Amino acid sequence: MRAPESGLEQRVLGVADRAALVGVTTTEALAAELADVAAEIATPACPVFSPGDICPDNNLLTPGGVRFIDFEASGYHAVFLDAAYLRMPFSTCWCVFRLPPGLRAAAEARYRAQVTRIWPELADDGTWERGVRRAVAAWSLGSMWWLLGRALTADASLEPDAVAAPRTRQLMRHRWQVLAGELDGGGEFPAISAMARALLAATADWHAEELPLYPALR
C-alpha cells in the first residue's frame, strides 16, 4: 500500500481540472499558489517517522498508552502533514467528524510539544502555523480527487455499512470551509482561498448539512 501522501504533489497541481467539474474556473495566480503548496510536499520540512495513516480507527488506547496498528503506509514525511490531521480533522479518513475546538487545540499542543524536542524550530509560532496551514491546504486540495468525483455521482455515505459516517458532499464542503478559514486566518494563498469559496458557492444547491461532532463528543 502506498502512503496516503503518495502522489499528493501531483493531485495538488491538478486541482484546476477538479474545480472545473463544478464550473469553477481558475487563474494564473492560483496556478502559482498550487505550485508553492506542491513544492512544500516535494521537499518535506522537519521530517518525522509516521504510521502514515493516523485515522482514529488505526489506533488503540491501552493501559500502556496508544498502540498503532496500521503501518502499511509508514515512512518519513513532513511533521506538518500529521499535525494537519487535527485541524481538518483526519485528512484521509472515512470515519471523520468534527472535533470540539478545545480538544483539537489541546491535542495539537501535545503533539507539537513532542516533535519540538526533535525539531526545536517548531517552537516558533510563525514556523508552526505556516507549516500546518500549508499542510491543511495540501490535504484539502488532494481530497478533491477522491471526494469530489464521488460527491458529483451521488450524495452517499462514505461507508454505507458503518453505524456512523459522513456523507460525501457534507465532507467535501467541510474540507473547503476549513481550507478557506485557515488561509484567510493566515493571510496566505488568496487565490486558493477564493477558489475554495467559489467551490462552496457553486455547490450551495447540495444543501449539505454541517459536519457534526463525533458521536461520543456531542
Secondary structure, 3 states (H helix, E strand, C coil): CCCCCCCHHHHHHCHHHHHHHHCCCCCHHHHHHHHHHHHHHHCCCCEEEECCCCCHHHEEEECCEEEECCCCCCEEEEHHHHHHHHHCCCCCCCCCCECCHHHHHHHHHHHHHHHHCCCHHHHCHHHHHHHHHHHHHHHHHHHHHHHHHHHHHCCCECCCCCCCCCEHHHHHHHHHHHHHHHHHHHCCCHHHHHHHHHHHHHCHHHCCCCCCECHHHC
